[in-house]
Structures are given as structure tokens and as C-alpha cells.
């Protein structure tokens, strides 16, 4: 990083500053791409930090971990990670990741993307990947709106919340994403906010080593659009709100954890069950049916 | 290199074009197929679903064609050669991610067994009306390669060619069958594996820190690929990017990136070119056709020759990139080009454009559902020679 110096024409004296510290996660970040695009007090960076910490904690070989993002603010997450990282098309991170995971079965593939990307345009892929129990970890950063395009309403916008395409407030019923994930067959389902860094980190570490389809929703502040339009203050104010209103309830029935506008948010680990994952199921099924004729797909050399 | 014998069903077969295409893919080394059922292409996926578990391949039926296209791109970056199969409406759904494959320079084969459109159109009946969509159906400037087989045998042979071209140029190759060719059953000879030449993926072998997933230098070289999971820690994006694969959102980067995508195909048109010429040395008119229509044209050309008309034929096998230089050259030697095709004017307009008024272009259209009456082509030949 460059040291701050005063322009040659300036009469101001800049005090000698110590060498800037290196980012503690620099080995996992493409720091050459900094500054990143996210706004001050946006929650996405925190989720990225939790992801890196969770990955370190998981014990997985980082070279065997790939990350796929879709499009949007959260869709930029892959681009800052020094892993094999793919920035795909809007809504298609999950099928892209499905192909990647199947193409190289040695890989653990995670998806980091937003609520619009995963639950609206990508909703069909989400439910089918969960149904298949595909070997994927989906981390959905939910900031209740389409932020990259200027704060439009989406399928997670709570009723009454204001958005640029819901100028009188949103009136549609929003998705309860953990309920959707569980009902489609996800074997691991959790919800945290970007305030719960330690718990989100643990959830990510657990999800990454869990065979099959795991899903973590992380509620995150969008200070520039969602918070500003709804006069909720800065990201910091929303963190305070999470602190005051989020209630940890492990094992809660996902049916009961709808998110209402500025009301209590139930967080926790809701589902952690065992069900044979896509790969194991396919292999044992075909082995059983075809016997010696079956040649398992093992990727390319 | 030679084909892996495990995937080569050597022998004489009596199968349709769809099945032959599936066998061609396996022989070419394709080991990943994601698809969604749609008439009249489903038999390709059915063949693969039956054969892949016995040759170490991975078949997955996705939730739609959008997912199928996205999945094959993801899979390709995991190492294998990949393909998807569809028809009209499904081809439309694939368009956005075909653009992604172009942008990521991901080798893949997209089979479109053409049927009548627009919309649901004529599901079980033939057409050749997706030729322009194959070229530019996704948004933005780009070029792809498209091939048109005219027999089950070619569905086998040219599927292998399609994979070889995809790997050589790191580009999606559109395998533009039509319903007639797809459902026509004929003898298909599958040779021994050591008689089949295949182009393997060009994997990077150098130092990790020196790797660049793209080469925009204009040298004509195509950057080698890596597969995810080997510690290269690459980043790949559908955004306009630099040679490292990092987003670069300005006019200068756009120029480098997009020019490369276009130039690598257009500047190599003569290397990619694949066509058949017949009796063009003394020809006064030339019939230009492709796919099933080339076989219907044969009858018209035979009848015209028997009537003493000097007519030749060009059968386009690679339709995109278009053999622009060849048409320009021939336009000053002949009176007319006759272009029958099962659409209301697609390739004929390309011919007309490159003929540039030096020879007339007579289009013989057909809206689809059936092939031409050879007499209609014969009439056009007679008109052209006047």
C-alpha cells in the first residue's frame, strides 16, 4: 500500500505514519483489486471475512475450494477471493457451480450471492440444487433489495419496506429462505446476521464440510439504499438493530421464522441432518444397477 | 491425439442422426453433458444417459436449458470436454449463457436440432431457421463457429470436428442439425479409435504465478486453460476483463477483449473453413446449401446438369464463420447463386452481401415443416442461368 504524503504544493504537514498493517487475510484476498466496490458499513465485506475465517476453520485444502457468484453487489464477492473464483451470470451461479462441482468432483464449491440472484432470478436453480442434495454450500447475503441497480424491491423485501420499485412500500409476501431451503431438501440450514460474525463463521465452517446441499442466509445492511430509503440510519444503526432484535433459536421450525419489517429476526442453526449427497447417491445407485459395467466419473487427469 | 477406445463404439450401426451425434461426442472425449428434454433433440441426451455411466461420463438432466448451458460452462472449468443438446425454444433460453461461454472463452459444443419456429412452432418438424440466432443470438459483439451436418454419418464425424474446433479456438461451437438429419436413420460407420483424431484440452503447464487465462496480444495465440482445483486461484468473470481475467470496465479494455473474441474467429476463417465444392469450374450458377437442404438440392442439380445447364454446388459444412472471401471470388465468375434453405432468408442474405451485386442471389425460401420440392430449386437454377 502507498504511504499517505502531502502533495508537493501543500503547506500542510502530514505526520509520519507507521507502515500500514497488512490485511490479516491477505493470502485469501486479491488485494491488488482493492479498493473494493462495497459502500462504507455495507455488510457484504463482513460475510466475506466470515467466509475466509470459516474456510480456514473447516480444514479444507483451499486449492480444492472454488467460489461462484452471480450478479449484484454480493455477486462481486468471488472476485475478491484468492481462490478459484467465478463470476457468472445473473441467477445462474448455482447451475454454474453444479457443473463445476460435477466436472471436478475433488472440488468443494461454494456460492456467495445475493437474495435477488439466488431467490428471484435464480430461484428455480436453488430449489433444484437443494432437491438433488447437490454438493454445494450456498451463502445468500440478504440485504432485502437489489442494491447494485439502485434499491429495487425483490422477493425478500419485507412488506411495508420502501424500495425504488415499491415507492409506496412493498406489498408482496416475501420468501422465508430457510423454510424454502429446508422444504426442498437442504441438509444444513442456518440464518445469521452480519453482526453474528463468530457464529456465521462457525456455520460456514460446518456447512463447507457437510456433504450435500447446505444453505446459510446472512442478513446484511445496505446502508446506501435499503437503509437510506427507509430512514433506518447507517449500517452501524442496523447492526445495533440486529443486536437488539435478533433472537438466537437453534432448531426453530423454519415455518415460523418469517422476517417482518423491522421486527424480531430469528437466527440460528435450524437444520443439520444427514441424507446421502448427490455424488454418493449416484455412484452407489449406478454401481448397484450396472455392476462391473459402471465406470464412475472421476474428473479429468 | 487419438480417441480413447473406451468411448468409441467401433462398427457399422444403423442409427439416426441424434444417436450418431451422441456417439460422436463420446468418441470425441466428451464426458460431461447437461441437458433438458426437448423435441427433436432428446434422443441425443437419451443416448448419452445410457452410455455415459459405462464410459466414465457425467450426465445430468438440469431443471431447464438456462441451467444446462450454465452447468456445461462450469463443468468445462472443472476439466472435462462438455456438451449440451437442445432445440429451438431451449436454444433461445441458452442465449445469455452462450454469451458467457464466449466471454470466458470456454470450449463447449451446443447441439441445436432445428425445428420450426418461432415460439413452440413445429416441435417434430424440420427447419433451418436458427442460423442467425446461432451466430448472434446473445447480446454484444462476438463470433462463434457453427457446423451443419447433412447425414447421420456426418452427425458422428462432425460432432468430433465440433469438439476439436471448440478446443482449438476456445469457443462455443454450435452444432446445427435439423430435424430431418436428426431423425433420419442411415448406416453410420464408426472407425477404430486409432483412426479418430481428437484435439485434447490445451492445459497450461508453466509456473502458477505466470498464468494468464486470456491472451489479447493480437498474436493469434489462444491462451491455454487450467482446471479449477489445481491451485492456480484464477478469477474468471463475464464482465469485460483483462488477460488476468480481472474486471476492466473501460473502453480500452472493451476494445481489446471484444476484438480478440471476434478476430480469433474471423481472421482464421480459412483455417476453420469446411465445405464441399462440386462442378464449380465451369459453373454459370452455383447452388449454395447446407444441412438437409444440400441433399434435396442434389436432385435439382442432377436434373439441371441433365438439361445441359452448367450448375455447380457449394455445400457449407462450417456455416459460421462464413466463407466470405470465397463468395467474393466466385461472384465475379458466375451469373447467380441459388440459395435454398428452410427459412425465409438468412444465409441467402449473407451470400447476397458478399456477392455485392457482381452476381445475383436467388433465394429459395421454405417456412419449414418439410423439405423443398427439388423442382423449386430447379426453377431457380433455370432463372439464374438466363
Interface residues (C-beta under 8 A of the other chain):
Chain A: X30 X33 X63 X64 X66 X68 X78 X79 X82 X83 X84 X85 X86 X87 X88 X89 X92 X94 X95 X96 X97 X98 X99 X100 X101 X102 X103 X104 X106 X107 X124 X125 X128 X286 X290 X293 X294 X295 X296 X297 X298 X299 X300
Chain B: X6 X31 X32 X34 X52 X53 X54 X55 X56 X57 X58 X60 X62 X63 X64 X66 X67 X68 X70 X71 X72 X73 X74 X75 X76 X77 X78 X79 X80 X82 X96 X97 X100 X201 X227 X228 X229 X230 X231 X232 X233 X234 X235 X236 X237 X238 X239 X246 X247
